Amino acid sequence: MKTSLETALDNLTQSALQLELPEPDDSLTLLASGDDELLKVINAASFFRRKYFSNLVKLNYLVNIKSGFCPEDCVYCSQAKHSSADILRYPFIDTQTLMQEVQGAVKAGATRICMVASGRGPNKHDIEKVSMMVKEIKHSYPFVEICTSLGILASEQADDLKEAGVFAYNHNLNTSSDRYEHICSTHTYEDRQNTVMTAKSSSLSPCSGAIFGMGETDMDIINLAEDLRLLQPESVPVNFLLPFEGTPLAGINSLTPGRCLRILSLLRFYFPNVEIRAGAGREVHLRSLQSLSLHVVNSIFIGDYLTSEGQPHERDMEMIRDAGFIPVSHENKAVLATDSKHVAKVKVDSRKRGPGSISD
């Protein structure tokens, strides 16, 4: 006889095969399952990751082109107006600095460059500056996808970005509509939804996801997933809260590796054929189970995030290959050069700490 989780996974699988919206009760059952059943959940979700994306992993690189000094009051953000977090704060970087970052990213295997600027939204000068940067990137690296994230966007601004060569526009919903007023008061949930639709109307690839770990309930997660589906994003970045000191959410941590993996797995059932990207917080919250996320997501950021550090690039590549996955090239066909056996050099240190000691 099947357990309630096994029944729910069967139902979720059937819905995803038909590209239909999952039933909330099945989603709740998945989120409420225990760590002792985690591999069942990941195995069910990984079917769709393999079905649509094989064993390939897309690499993305984020460039914070304008940091800090934001007038918005998003409680999770270290760049918000209320934040006293110890971060780098600077105006728009120059094009030379940007191109140095892009050159390193492409060398590391990134196929998408994500240009992010703090602020409520861009003005005319900002759009002109970013458009110039985009054209410079496309001139040197025409194969690279460029995603911009500049805040609330007007339709004519979206048109200008598209004309300059921008491929995608990112604007996350972040949390459920019911919780949004607890997360931000300087703009609305509808502002975010409208921005994604504005970008989509200008033929920019819609990129929208969320941040988890901000006190949301299981039902909040489901409601958010349903709202995201209505936007029909082509990529869904998933971030896990980094509770910076100096922000209102400092010290909050309700996430475990299992919780994170269940959230990622649930989103795979909502977006079986859509790029799901593991974003900020994966190193901190998934910890030793990071590689399991690759069986659900098909895309990750490499390098640092907006205001936090990521793990070294070499560790990301080692994790991808050790888990049996392959980073894709810009052609999305060939793969980055790699030893098929991915055998690492091993250095063994002899024990010097006494008979079986676990401490110095």
DRENGU-186334 format. One record per residue (C-alpha): residue number from 0; residue in three letters; x, y, z. Coordinates in Angstrom, 2 decimals. Layout:
<pts>
{NUM; 'Ala'; {X; Y; Z}}
...
</pts>
This chain:
<pts>
{0; 'Met'; {0.00; 0.00; 0.00}}
{1; 'Lys'; {1.35; 3.42; -0.98}}
{2; 'Thr'; {2.13; 6.06; 1.59}}
{3; 'Ser'; {0.51; 9.48; 1.38}}
{4; 'Leu'; {3.77; 10.90; 0.03}}
{5; 'Glu'; {4.06; 8.23; -2.68}}
{6; 'Thr'; {0.49; 8.94; -3.75}}
{7; 'Ala'; {1.17; 12.67; -3.81}}
{8; 'Leu'; {4.32; 12.18; -5.88}}
{9; 'Asp'; {2.39; 10.03; -8.35}}
{10; 'Asn'; {-0.22; 12.77; -8.67}}
{11; 'Leu'; {2.39; 15.49; -9.02}}
{12; 'Thr'; {4.14; 13.47; -11.70}}
{13; 'Gln'; {0.96; 12.99; -13.69}}
{14; 'Ser'; {0.16; 16.70; -13.50}}
{15; 'Ala'; {3.66; 17.63; -14.63}}
{16; 'Leu'; {3.53; 15.17; -17.53}}
{17; 'Gln'; {0.42; 16.98; -18.74}}
{18; 'Leu'; {1.99; 20.38; -17.92}}
{19; 'Glu'; {-0.96; 21.00; -15.62}}
{20; 'Leu'; {-1.09; 22.84; -12.32}}
{21; 'Pro'; {-0.46; 20.55; -9.33}}
{22; 'Glu'; {-3.14; 20.08; -6.70}}
{23; 'Pro'; {-2.39; 22.05; -3.50}}
{24; 'Asp'; {-2.98; 19.01; -1.27}}
{25; 'Asp'; {-0.29; 17.04; -3.10}}
{26; 'Ser'; {2.09; 19.99; -2.85}}
{27; 'Leu'; {1.45; 20.31; 0.86}}
{28; 'Thr'; {2.14; 16.61; 1.35}}
{29; 'Leu'; {5.50; 16.96; -0.40}}
{30; 'Leu'; {6.53; 19.99; 1.66}}
{31; 'Ala'; {5.47; 18.28; 4.91}}
{32; 'Ser'; {7.43; 15.10; 4.22}}
{33; 'Gly'; {10.41; 14.17; 6.38}}
{34; 'Asp'; {14.09; 13.97; 5.62}}
{35; 'Asp'; {13.83; 10.18; 5.78}}
{36; 'Glu'; {11.80; 10.38; 2.55}}
{37; 'Leu'; {13.86; 13.10; 0.89}}
{38; 'Leu'; {15.40; 10.85; -1.76}}
{39; 'Lys'; {11.93; 9.78; -2.91}}
{40; 'Val'; {11.03; 13.41; -3.47}}
{41; 'Ile'; {14.26; 14.24; -5.31}}
{42; 'Asn'; {13.99; 11.10; -7.44}}
{43; 'Ala'; {10.47; 12.00; -8.56}}
{44; 'Ala'; {11.43; 15.60; -9.39}}
{45; 'Ser'; {14.66; 14.57; -11.14}}
{46; 'Phe'; {12.66; 12.66; -13.75}}
{47; 'Phe'; {11.60; 15.98; -15.28}}
{48; 'Arg'; {15.01; 17.57; -14.86}}
{49; 'Arg'; {16.47; 14.70; -16.93}}
{50; 'Lys'; {13.54; 14.57; -19.37}}
{51; 'Tyr'; {13.90; 18.18; -20.45}}
{52; 'Phe'; {17.52; 19.06; -19.64}}
{53; 'Ser'; {19.40; 15.74; -19.72}}
{54; 'Asn'; {22.48; 15.92; -17.47}}
{55; 'Leu'; {23.52; 19.42; -18.52}}
{56; 'Val'; {24.06; 22.36; -16.16}}
{57; 'Lys'; {23.83; 25.96; -17.35}}
{58; 'Leu'; {26.30; 28.38; -15.77}}
{59; 'Asn'; {25.32; 31.98; -15.02}}
{60; 'Tyr'; {27.47; 34.83; -13.81}}
{61; 'Leu'; {26.17; 37.84; -11.88}}
{62; 'Val'; {27.70; 41.31; -12.10}}
{63; 'Asn'; {26.53; 43.88; -9.56}}
{64; 'Ile'; {26.88; 46.96; -11.75}}
{65; 'Lys'; {25.49; 49.38; -9.12}}
{66; 'Ser'; {25.51; 48.46; -5.45}}
{67; 'Gly'; {23.74; 49.91; -2.43}}
{68; 'Phe'; {21.96; 53.23; -1.93}}
{69; 'Cys'; {18.55; 51.75; -2.80}}
{70; 'Pro'; {15.47; 53.79; -1.74}}
{71; 'Glu'; {13.31; 50.67; -1.34}}
{72; 'Asp'; {12.75; 48.99; 2.04}}
{73; 'Cys'; {12.77; 45.27; 1.20}}
{74; 'Val'; {13.53; 43.70; 4.57}}
{75; 'Tyr'; {15.70; 40.90; 3.17}}
{76; 'Cys'; {18.00; 43.15; 1.19}}
{77; 'Ser'; {21.43; 44.30; 2.34}}
{78; 'Gln'; {21.26; 47.18; -0.18}}
{79; 'Ala'; {17.92; 48.60; 1.04}}
{80; 'Lys'; {17.62; 52.07; 2.54}}
{81; 'His'; {17.27; 50.75; 6.10}}
{82; 'Ser'; {20.25; 48.39; 5.82}}
{83; 'Ser'; {23.45; 48.98; 7.75}}
{84; 'Ala'; {24.99; 45.76; 6.42}}
{85; 'Asp'; {28.70; 45.86; 5.74}}
{86; 'Ile'; {28.64; 45.67; 1.95}}
{87; 'Leu'; {30.32; 47.39; -0.97}}
{88; 'Arg'; {28.45; 50.49; -2.12}}
{89; 'Tyr'; {29.26; 52.17; -5.43}}
{90; 'Pro'; {27.60; 53.89; -8.42}}
{91; 'Phe'; {27.50; 52.34; -11.89}}
{92; 'Ile'; {30.76; 50.63; -12.74}}
{93; 'Asp'; {32.58; 51.64; -15.92}}
{94; 'Thr'; {32.47; 49.58; -19.08}}
{95; 'Gln'; {36.11; 48.52; -18.79}}
{96; 'Thr'; {35.48; 47.00; -15.35}}
{97; 'Leu'; {32.37; 45.26; -16.65}}
{98; 'Met'; {34.23; 43.77; -19.60}}
{99; 'Gln'; {36.93; 42.39; -17.30}}
{100; 'Glu'; {34.22; 40.62; -15.33}}
{101; 'Val'; {32.57; 39.30; -18.48}}
{102; 'Gln'; {35.87; 38.04; -19.86}}
{103; 'Gly'; {36.51; 36.06; -16.68}}
{104; 'Ala'; {32.96; 34.73; -16.64}}
{105; 'Val'; {33.10; 33.50; -20.23}}
{106; 'Lys'; {36.47; 31.87; -19.56}}
{107; 'Ala'; {34.90; 30.09; -16.59}}
{108; 'Gly'; {32.11; 28.76; -18.80}}
{109; 'Ala'; {29.23; 31.14; -18.11}}
{110; 'Thr'; {26.67; 31.34; -20.92}}
{111; 'Arg'; {24.50; 34.02; -19.31}}
{112; 'Ile'; {25.66; 37.31; -17.82}}
{113; 'Cys'; {23.25; 38.84; -15.30}}
{114; 'Met'; {23.69; 42.60; -14.89}}
{115; 'Val'; {22.02; 43.87; -11.72}}
{116; 'Ala'; {21.65; 47.45; -10.50}}
{117; 'Ser'; {20.14; 48.50; -7.19}}
{118; 'Gly'; {17.28; 50.99; -7.11}}
{119; 'Arg'; {13.53; 51.26; -7.55}}
{120; 'Gly'; {13.90; 51.37; -11.30}}
{121; 'Pro'; {16.06; 52.91; -14.04}}
{122; 'Asn'; {15.81; 56.44; -15.40}}
{123; 'Lys'; {16.57; 57.44; -18.98}}
{124; 'His'; {20.28; 57.89; -18.27}}
{125; 'Asp'; {20.47; 54.46; -16.62}}
{126; 'Ile'; {18.89; 52.79; -19.63}}
{127; 'Glu'; {21.30; 54.55; -21.97}}
{128; 'Lys'; {24.29; 53.52; -19.85}}
{129; 'Val'; {23.19; 49.90; -19.52}}
{130; 'Ser'; {22.37; 49.72; -23.24}}
{131; 'Met'; {25.88; 50.91; -24.07}}
{132; 'Met'; {27.32; 48.23; -21.77}}
{133; 'Val'; {25.17; 45.55; -23.36}}
{134; 'Lys'; {26.23; 46.50; -26.87}}
{135; 'Glu'; {29.89; 46.29; -25.81}}
{136; 'Ile'; {29.37; 42.78; -24.42}}
{137; 'Lys'; {27.49; 41.59; -27.50}}
{138; 'His'; {30.19; 42.98; -29.77}}
{139; 'Ser'; {32.89; 40.93; -28.04}}
{140; 'Tyr'; {30.79; 37.91; -27.04}}
{141; 'Pro'; {27.79; 37.65; -29.38}}
{142; 'Phe'; {26.91; 34.17; -28.08}}
{143; 'Val'; {26.39; 35.27; -24.48}}
{144; 'Glu'; {22.86; 35.70; -23.16}}
{145; 'Ile'; {22.47; 38.97; -21.28}}
{146; 'Cys'; {19.93; 39.32; -18.50}}
{147; 'Thr'; {19.36; 42.66; -16.80}}
{148; 'Ser'; {17.72; 43.31; -13.44}}
{149; 'Leu'; {17.17; 47.02; -12.92}}
{150; 'Gly'; {13.95; 47.19; -10.91}}
{151; 'Ile'; {10.49; 48.34; -11.98}}
{152; 'Leu'; {10.45; 48.78; -15.74}}
{153; 'Ala'; {8.39; 50.87; -18.19}}
{154; 'Ser'; {7.47; 49.47; -21.59}}
{155; 'Glu'; {9.61; 51.92; -23.58}}
{156; 'Gln'; {12.58; 51.07; -21.35}}
{157; 'Ala'; {12.03; 47.38; -22.02}}
{158; 'Asp'; {11.96; 48.10; -25.76}}
{159; 'Asp'; {15.25; 49.97; -25.52}}
{160; 'Leu'; {16.92; 47.13; -23.63}}
{161; 'Lys'; {15.69; 44.61; -26.17}}
{162; 'Glu'; {17.00; 46.70; -29.04}}
{163; 'Ala'; {20.40; 46.98; -27.32}}
{164; 'Gly'; {20.74; 43.19; -27.20}}
{165; 'Val'; {19.32; 42.20; -23.82}}
{166; 'Phe'; {17.92; 38.67; -23.91}}
{167; 'Ala'; {16.15; 38.38; -20.55}}
{168; 'Tyr'; {14.82; 40.56; -17.77}}
{169; 'Asn'; {14.79; 39.47; -14.14}}
{170; 'His'; {12.30; 40.66; -11.56}}
{171; 'Asn'; {11.50; 38.21; -8.78}}
{172; 'Leu'; {8.15; 37.98; -7.01}}
{173; 'Asn'; {10.16; 36.94; -3.92}}
{174; 'Thr'; {7.28; 35.82; -1.70}}
{175; 'Ser'; {3.53; 35.24; -1.78}}
{176; 'Ser'; {1.03; 38.05; -2.32}}
{177; 'Asp'; {-0.34; 37.53; 1.20}}
{178; 'Arg'; {3.07; 38.13; 2.78}}
{179; 'Tyr'; {4.36; 40.86; 0.52}}
{180; 'Glu'; {3.30; 43.77; 2.74}}
{181; 'His'; {5.47; 42.27; 5.50}}
{182; 'Ile'; {8.45; 42.19; 3.14}}
{183; 'Cys'; {8.24; 45.57; 1.43}}
{184; 'Ser'; {6.15; 48.75; 1.71}}
{185; 'Thr'; {7.70; 50.98; -0.96}}
{186; 'His'; {6.29; 49.03; -3.89}}
{187; 'Thr'; {3.64; 46.35; -4.31}}
{188; 'Tyr'; {3.40; 42.74; -5.37}}
{189; 'Glu'; {1.43; 43.94; -8.38}}
{190; 'Asp'; {4.32; 46.25; -9.34}}
{191; 'Arg'; {6.52; 43.18; -9.57}}
{192; 'Gln'; {4.01; 41.16; -11.55}}
{193; 'Asn'; {3.47; 44.06; -13.95}}
{194; 'Thr'; {7.20; 44.49; -14.50}}
{195; 'Val'; {7.58; 40.86; -15.54}}
{196; 'Met'; {4.65; 41.23; -17.94}}
{197; 'Thr'; {6.09; 44.47; -19.32}}
{198; 'Ala'; {9.39; 42.75; -20.07}}
{199; 'Lys'; {7.58; 39.85; -21.67}}
{200; 'Ser'; {5.52; 42.22; -23.85}}
{201; 'Ser'; {8.78; 43.62; -25.25}}
{202; 'Ser'; {9.96; 40.08; -26.12}}
{203; 'Leu'; {12.46; 39.94; -23.30}}
{204; 'Ser'; {12.69; 36.46; -21.83}}
{205; 'Pro'; {10.85; 36.63; -18.48}}
{206; 'Cys'; {12.99; 35.60; -15.51}}
{207; 'Ser'; {11.23; 35.54; -12.15}}
{208; 'Gly'; {11.67; 33.57; -8.96}}
{209; 'Ala'; {11.70; 33.90; -5.21}}
{210; 'Ile'; {13.53; 34.05; -1.91}}
{211; 'Phe'; {12.70; 31.40; 0.67}}
{212; 'Gly'; {13.36; 31.39; 4.40}}
{213; 'Met'; {11.56; 34.64; 5.24}}
{214; 'Gly'; {8.88; 33.09; 7.44}}
{215; 'Glu'; {6.64; 31.84; 4.66}}
{216; 'Thr'; {4.27; 28.94; 5.29}}
{217; 'Asp'; {3.89; 25.92; 3.04}}
{218; 'Met'; {0.76; 27.51; 1.59}}
{219; 'Asp'; {2.70; 30.70; 0.86}}
{220; 'Ile'; {5.13; 28.64; -1.20}}
{221; 'Ile'; {2.30; 27.05; -3.14}}
{222; 'Asn'; {0.53; 30.36; -3.75}}
{223; 'Leu'; {3.78; 31.89; -4.94}}
{224; 'Ala'; {4.42; 28.97; -7.30}}
{225; 'Glu'; {0.93; 29.34; -8.75}}
{226; 'Asp'; {1.42; 33.09; -9.29}}
{227; 'Leu'; {4.78; 32.47; -10.96}}
{228; 'Arg'; {3.16; 29.99; -13.33}}
{229; 'Leu'; {0.70; 32.66; -14.45}}
{230; 'Leu'; {3.67; 34.80; -15.54}}
{231; 'Gln'; {5.07; 31.89; -17.60}}
{232; 'Pro'; {8.72; 32.62; -16.83}}
{233; 'Glu'; {11.38; 31.02; -18.98}}
{234; 'Ser'; {13.77; 30.85; -16.04}}
{235; 'Val'; {13.07; 30.65; -12.31}}
{236; 'Pro'; {15.91; 31.68; -9.96}}
{237; 'Val'; {15.54; 30.29; -6.45}}
{238; 'Asn'; {17.30; 32.08; -3.62}}
{239; 'Phe'; {17.50; 31.20; 0.06}}
{240; 'Leu'; {17.61; 34.00; 2.61}}
{241; 'Leu'; {21.01; 35.26; 3.68}}
{242; 'Pro'; {20.13; 37.06; 6.94}}
{243; 'Phe'; {22.67; 39.86; 6.82}}
{244; 'Glu'; {23.53; 41.64; 10.04}}
{245; 'Gly'; {22.14; 45.14; 9.67}}
{246; 'Thr'; {18.87; 44.06; 8.02}}
{247; 'Pro'; {15.49; 43.44; 9.71}}
{248; 'Leu'; {15.79; 39.71; 9.05}}
{249; 'Ala'; {19.22; 39.38; 10.68}}
{250; 'Gly'; {19.54; 36.21; 12.70}}
{251; 'Ile'; {16.54; 34.47; 11.13}}
{252; 'Asn'; {17.20; 30.97; 9.87}}
{253; 'Ser'; {14.42; 28.43; 9.48}}
{254; 'Leu'; {15.98; 26.55; 6.59}}
{255; 'Thr'; {17.54; 23.09; 6.58}}
{256; 'Pro'; {19.11; 21.34; 3.59}}
{257; 'Gly'; {16.07; 19.05; 3.41}}
{258; 'Arg'; {13.65; 21.98; 3.44}}
{259; 'Cys'; {15.54; 23.67; 0.61}}
{260; 'Leu'; {15.59; 20.50; -1.47}}
{261; 'Arg'; {11.86; 19.94; -0.96}}
{262; 'Ile'; {11.14; 23.50; -2.11}}
{263; 'Leu'; {13.31; 23.05; -5.21}}
{264; 'Ser'; {11.65; 19.71; -5.95}}
{265; 'Leu'; {8.18; 21.16; -5.63}}
{266; 'Leu'; {9.05; 23.96; -8.04}}
{267; 'Arg'; {10.24; 21.38; -10.56}}
{268; 'Phe'; {6.72; 19.91; -10.58}}
{269; 'Tyr'; {5.29; 23.39; -11.19}}
{270; 'Phe'; {7.91; 24.10; -13.88}}
{271; 'Pro'; {8.85; 20.72; -15.35}}
{272; 'Asn'; {10.23; 22.12; -18.61}}
{273; 'Val'; {11.51; 25.50; -17.39}}
{274; 'Glu'; {15.04; 26.44; -16.36}}
{275; 'Ile'; {15.29; 26.45; -12.57}}
{276; 'Arg'; {18.40; 28.14; -11.20}}
{277; 'Ala'; {19.90; 27.67; -7.76}}
{278; 'Gly'; {20.86; 31.14; -6.59}}
{279; 'Ala'; {22.09; 32.90; -3.48}}
{280; 'Gly'; {22.19; 30.89; -0.28}}
{281; 'Arg'; {22.71; 27.46; -1.80}}
{282; 'Glu'; {26.16; 27.12; -0.27}}
{283; 'Val'; {25.00; 28.25; 3.17}}
{284; 'His'; {21.73; 26.34; 3.42}}
{285; 'Leu'; {22.29; 23.22; 1.31}}
{286; 'Arg'; {25.79; 22.77; 2.66}}
{287; 'Ser'; {26.99; 19.19; 2.14}}
{288; 'Leu'; {23.84; 18.38; 0.13}}
{289; 'Gln'; {24.49; 20.94; -2.59}}
{290; 'Ser'; {25.14; 18.31; -5.21}}
{291; 'Leu'; {21.69; 16.78; -4.63}}
{292; 'Ser'; {20.14; 20.01; -5.87}}
{293; 'Leu'; {21.65; 19.35; -9.31}}
{294; 'His'; {19.25; 16.44; -9.66}}
{295; 'Val'; {16.42; 19.00; -9.58}}
{296; 'Val'; {17.78; 22.30; -10.91}}
{297; 'Asn'; {19.50; 22.62; -14.27}}
{298; 'Ser'; {21.19; 25.96; -13.77}}
{299; 'Ile'; {23.38; 27.64; -11.14}}
{300; 'Phe'; {25.23; 30.88; -10.54}}
{301; 'Ile'; {28.99; 30.65; -10.43}}
{302; 'Gly'; {31.13; 33.15; -8.58}}
{303; 'Asp'; {29.80; 35.72; -6.14}}
{304; 'Tyr'; {26.27; 37.03; -5.70}}
{305; 'Leu'; {25.06; 40.60; -5.29}}
{306; 'Thr'; {26.54; 41.28; -1.86}}
{307; 'Ser'; {27.67; 37.83; -0.67}}
{308; 'Glu'; {30.43; 35.48; -1.69}}
{309; 'Gly'; {29.88; 32.23; -3.53}}
{310; 'Gln'; {32.08; 29.17; -3.31}}
{311; 'Pro'; {35.19; 28.99; -5.51}}
{312; 'His'; {34.57; 28.19; -9.16}}
{313; 'Glu'; {36.76; 25.11; -8.96}}
{314; 'Arg'; {34.52; 23.64; -6.26}}
{315; 'Asp'; {31.43; 24.25; -8.38}}
{316; 'Met'; {32.98; 22.46; -11.34}}
{317; 'Glu'; {34.12; 19.60; -9.14}}
{318; 'Met'; {30.64; 19.31; -7.62}}
{319; 'Ile'; {28.96; 19.27; -11.03}}
{320; 'Arg'; {31.24; 16.62; -12.50}}
{321; 'Asp'; {31.41; 14.44; -9.39}}
{322; 'Ala'; {27.59; 14.32; -9.38}}
{323; 'Gly'; {27.58; 13.08; -12.98}}
{324; 'Phe'; {26.53; 16.32; -14.66}}
{325; 'Ile'; {28.12; 18.36; -17.42}}
{326; 'Pro'; {28.43; 22.15; -17.70}}
{327; 'Val'; {27.21; 23.22; -21.13}}
{328; 'Ser'; {29.08; 25.38; -23.60}}
{329; 'His'; {27.69; 28.52; -25.20}}
{330; 'Glu'; {26.49; 26.40; -28.12}}
{331; 'Asn'; {24.35; 24.36; -25.72}}
{332; 'Lys'; {25.53; 21.28; -27.59}}
{333; 'Ala'; {29.20; 20.75; -26.95}}
{334; 'Val'; {30.49; 20.56; -23.41}}
{335; 'Leu'; {33.29; 22.33; -21.66}}
{336; 'Ala'; {36.56; 20.47; -21.89}}
{337; 'Thr'; {36.75; 17.93; -19.10}}
{338; 'Asp'; {38.37; 14.65; -18.27}}
{339; 'Ser'; {35.55; 12.11; -18.53}}
{340; 'Lys'; {36.87; 10.32; -15.46}}
{341; 'His'; {37.24; 13.62; -13.54}}
{342; 'Val'; {39.86; 12.08; -11.29}}
{343; 'Ala'; {41.25; 14.61; -8.86}}
{344; 'Lys'; {44.76; 14.76; -7.45}}
{345; 'Val'; {44.83; 13.46; -3.90}}
{346; 'Lys'; {47.20; 14.57; -1.17}}
{347; 'Val'; {47.16; 12.50; 2.02}}
{348; 'Asp'; {48.36; 13.99; 5.30}}
{349; 'Ser'; {49.59; 11.58; 7.94}}
{350; 'Arg'; {48.03; 11.72; 11.41}}
{351; 'Lys'; {50.00; 13.76; 13.92}}
{352; 'Arg'; {47.36; 14.28; 16.61}}
{353; 'Gly'; {47.74; 11.17; 18.77}}
{354; 'Pro'; {45.83; 7.86; 18.82}}
{355; 'Gly'; {42.55; 8.64; 17.09}}
{356; 'Ser'; {42.14; 12.22; 18.28}}
{357; 'Ile'; {39.46; 14.33; 16.59}}
{358; 'Ser'; {40.82; 17.63; 17.86}}
{359; 'Asp'; {44.14; 19.40; 18.19}}
</pts>
